[in-house]
């Protein structure tokens, strides 16, 4: 048996290796075909497709389109060149006494006190061999008394400044000047670290000081070959970002930044070109001192500082695993301002630092940073791709001189293999469709800043990204202003589609079919952009995490030991096997203990809602926010975890799913339920005390609904269930006409003798049994199928069509 298991293990390992080899080979073949077809396409575009005999305006726009294409190719080639298997960097194992002192800087300017409380709470709960070596500081750049009070309350250090010189960079430099620890950690005000942040990141600073010997033990070396500069972890978010939320995709796609931190950044490790993102980062004081502190000459001080550290020869590293999460912008105005600042800061940094002439950087590092610069010109490229078919069909500007045969020979092979290569590169983190949507959404509102910064028109003022719980509150007038360029382009694109169809039929040529296809794609991404700006009503005040947390719930009648289904700082839900009665007016005493027994919080709350699912009966409770230690422990229970939002693109995410979500679900957004008691379906034939036959339809401890055989309903009725020894005393509330014809009647009765059922385990068991039988019945299944009917479950993968 031993040899059999061992052989199976070898076979399994061999199969894994073979599968990996096939995947790598497949990627190489696709990249090779994409490279060849793209090269052929580019040669054809430059040499034969430009309208050299056309008007000046035709040639000008043809060159603009060609440049936009070439910039896109350069960016994609660079990313794919660095997308080979990421470095497998093993975390060193070092003696506990080697862990150095660490200064934690939490930069703040105008954020809410409660937001800072969560971040500080996360910092002081981080694991470390010697907690006395961890020094947490609130770095307040606005000299607010409430921040000083918070620091005193939480037992952490506090730095304030009387001026705002250097903005965030100056704020951090002020803290550097008053501290001495060899490691420095920077967090934005909203970024809450998990307990394992330091224990995960700090060992990597010893990756050149310790090496594995022949026995697999980590031993200290005499002379480290390199020095570490910083280690960057992903900037993750515990709330759905606006791209996810406004487009009804919070359960289908990752947040928009995940692709950068978990794909692009990892690819940059080999070139030692990881970007310092300003938060969730640990840096060495030596490296910071070597470059004169945090760079104050650019509005993206973090990126500039990281580049300068790398130019000094320090090794930098990005990790894939999440160890801190924060709050993404919650209104479109803040989002556009944030991205405009990033774009301008990147251009400003490279112009000021003369990237190509920066000493100490390798050519590969420069190439990676040039790719970062080129990325911020994507809005210009995106608008060119949106306007080109419009200019051709609506305004008669000819930017291409080609035939249908040329398109099938040069463009189509390039398009197929280029799309497949991009899909291989992005994996399940991003799709071409999503990239087009995101780039289109940002395009029009980034272009002004990109152009001005490119011509040296600086915007030196540092604008802090607004972070709060409130969702987008922009007025409809402001939304229409943001949506105006997309609406204009959408209308013109639709006109272009109509013209393409008309000319295809009139001239009996397929030449316009490519333009029609191009226009249809643009109509789709423009429609998604408009849906994004329209926004979506948000009903939750706090973010919810799927979490199986032990909870003891005491409602005064009984004590229940349950597991939560999800939790937020505002409440939780738990699942019961039976439809039990919990009084909505009673205060529930709840004890929460997290999965690892690290935190315990005593809270109170009230029942808010009950619903049935395939898991059982889900009871939702709203907390009365606790105070003191219980509040801090609750924060840790909620936030000391990786958020449960998607970390890859769901296979259901597609053109049709987007359309369904943003048309059908958008109309249903306001439909909410306020059911306070568990409603069980009974569907039993019973008799009343006076001998009438009735059908008991459902029951929810307050009310029952029934249907009388003779269609008559008395004001008071007693229903008898002789088989189970139960009696229901009821008073008529109202009679309803149901069904499509509205001819069928059913009555809603108030349950007068409900006290006999509210704490009755035998009845609860019967109720659960009846409900299961009713739900399993064929009639009930058909009813649910009709109610839930939507688009066909077949998910069309438009990207794989070709």
HUHU-V387851 format. One record per helix or strand of 3 or more residues. SS is the DSSP state (H for helix, E for strand). FROM is the first residue (numbers start at 1). TO is the last residue. Records with the same first field share a line. If there is no record, write none. Layout:
# HUHU-V387851
SS=FROM-TO + FROM-TO
This chain:
# HUHU-V387851
H=2-47 + 56-81 + 96-98 + 113-124 + 131-133 + 145-154 + 167-177 + 197-206 + 242-246 + 258-268 + 285-290 + 301-311 + 332-353 + 355-357 + 363-375 + 378-393 + 404-426 + 432-454 + 476-507 + 511-534 + 628-639 + 655-667 + 754-756 + 761-776 + 778-787 + 798-800
E=102-108 + 134-140 + 157-160 + 183-188 + 210-212 + 218-220 + 228-232 + 281-284 + 315-318 + 324-326 + 550-554 + 559-568 + 571-576 + 588-593 + 600-613 + 616-624 + 680-688 + 693-699 + 703-708 + 716-721 + 726-738 + 744-751
